[in-house]
Amino acid sequence: MSRKLLLVSLTLLALLATQCVAPVPQAPVPPAATPAPAEGPAAPAGPVTLGLSLSTLNNPFFVTLRDGAQAAADAAGVTLVVVDA
């Protein structure tokens, strides 16, 4: 019992000792200069193709995910390539 009490006491002492260390002051970092925002997102130079990798198309969840991604890709005017493992 006394060995267990000694171990617990030393553990608590070690935890308290590590929490009592004063933090090292750091100099304030000036904010980085941010560039002026562009007019808007640049249009791609050519056709856009996106890839979607799914673990399986045997699960109805992933089939619905593929169908939703395809509908969004069609609405955005991009080509979607879907592959599964």
GIJO-V151429 format. One record per residue. SS is DSSP state (a for helix, b for strand, c for the rest). BURIAL is I if it has 9 or more other C-alpha atoms within 8 Angstrom, else O. Layout:
BEGIN
SS;BURIAL
SS;BURIAL
END
This chain:
BEGIN
c;O
a;O
a;O
a;O
a;O
a;O
a;O
a;O
a;O
a;O
a;O
a;O
a;O
a;O
a;O
a;O
a;O
a;O
a;O
c;O
c;O
c;O
c;O
c;O
c;O
c;O
c;O
c;O
c;O
c;O
c;O
c;O
c;O
c;O
c;O
c;O
c;O
c;O
c;O
c;O
c;O
c;O
c;O
c;O
c;O
c;O
c;O
c;O
b;O
b;O
b;O
b;O
b;O
b;I
c;O
c;O
c;I
c;O
c;O
a;O
a;O
a;I
a;I
a;O
a;O
a;I
a;O
a;O
a;I
a;I
a;O
a;O
a;I
a;I
a;O
a;O
c;O
c;I
b;I
b;I
b;O
b;I
b;O
b;O
c;O
END
